[in-house]
Amino acid sequence: MARVEHDLTAEQWQALVAAWEGCAYCGSATGALQKDCVLPISRGGRYTSANVVPACGSCNASKGNLEVTTWLRRTGRDERAFLLRQAEVAAAVAAATAASVVTG
């Protein structure tokens, strides 16, 4: 893991949490949210705003190191809806971060 570049900032994490308004997988807004890599680090993922989503402890533990699409199918969740929302949120966070760098 030390050889992999991780560039998720605290500001980006807070923006992801705010945009998702709860667990990215089940929508739960109760309890602490954890950083979950859509593409797990063990499979080449990184902690970046495009690869991290907030997850409740239950979803994060259930997903483990599975790729998100595999896990979504296994649990009967709407894969397409998740992937579209994840792309929208990642793009919005990236744009907001870029704007704060320019104006900051």
Sequence and secondary structure as in RCSB ss.txt:
>XXXX:A:sequence
MARVEHDLTAEQWQALVAAWEGCAYCGSATGALQKDCVLPISRGGRYTSANVVPACGSCNASKGNLEVTTWLRRT
GRDERAFLLRQAEVAAAVAAATAASVVTG
>XXXX:A:secstr
 TTS     HHHHHHHHHHHTS TTT   SS  EEEESS GGGT  SSTTTEEEE HHHHHHHTTS HHHHHHHT
T  HHHHHHHHHHHHHHHHHHHHHHHHH 
